Amino acid sequence: MAACGTTSWSYTAKSHTPIPPPHHPTYDLVKVVRDALEEDAGGLGDVTTLATIPANTQAVATFLAKADGVLAGLAVADLVFEMVDPSLEVTWTASDGTAVTAGTRFGVVRGRALSILVAERIALNFMQRMSGIATATAEMVKAAEGSCTKVLETRKTVPGLRLLDKWAVLIGGGSNHRMGLYDMMMIKDNHVMAAGGISAAITGAEAYIKSQNLVGMCVEVETRTLEEVDEVVGLLTAANACKGTARDGSSACTTHVTRWGNLAETEASGNVTLSSISTIAATGVDFVSVGALTHSVIALDISLKIVTI
């Protein structure tokens, strides 16, 4: 079964989707879902379902959480079912961001059994990954409670799923780092090496911002030593200094934060875990970025159980 003629999608706040996605200027969620459906169909469709299920069979399928976690991706599941068969009726009894326990039933799909089965795995794949990210994010946010530190993800996302991965972080209570290469300058160790040093990299960044009239473009500079912090503090102008990133662990993080003062926001990154984030947050750092939120996802176990009517 081919996807329907849905050509565009825009976020609409609903009771089960209260958290909007982050902005991306070119991301096409319809294409992402269509590609997933077409990859699954392989040009022939669901041969098992076509062979075994009469076309007019009606069914009800129930979403079941098989582990504790935080739900995410309900809007994406809505789109999957709509693109497979607009006549399917999807009803949710929970929402993005809801904490569920194993055994929780939180949604129902009604309509043609054939359509439900075609959509099932793609809808679950999106939901399970996004819910896994939201769950991990919620755990990190809880571990940092009592501080003003915000939890961020990184660009270590699955190609093609960047917006969905970052949306799941928001649903889990975190905040978003830059979306891509276009919305923030981030000078890392490889940039410093290729540019010929921190001074050359920062000078080039500020000159490019001015020449391209990139009003509001932030510069983040990754530092590994206190000497590098001192060099950056002496170079960056207050107008473009948005963040300084410390990568040498919590032992030096307090000193990093002190050296930056009010010049810029501070961010700590590098092998951050649930057991270390509270210590890092206690240094007063503004942000902690956690690549594992998206590159080491443990999917939330969710099933869809169908009965005919």
Salt bridges, closest charged atoms under 4 A:
ASP35 OD2 - LYS31 NZ 2.76
ASP78 OD2 - HIS16 NE2 2.68
GLU153 OE2 - LYS166 NZ 2.84
ASP165 OD2 - ARG129 NH2 2.82
GLU220 OE1 - HIS177 NE2 3.36
GLU222 OE1 - LYS188 NZ 3.08
GLU222 OE1 - ARG247 NE 3.60
GLU228 OE2 - ARG224 NH2 3.02
ASP230 OD2 - ARG259 NH1 2.90
ASP248 OD1 - HIS256 NE2 3.10
GLU267 OE1 - HIS177 NE2 3.03
GLU267 OE1 - LYS243 NZ 3.53
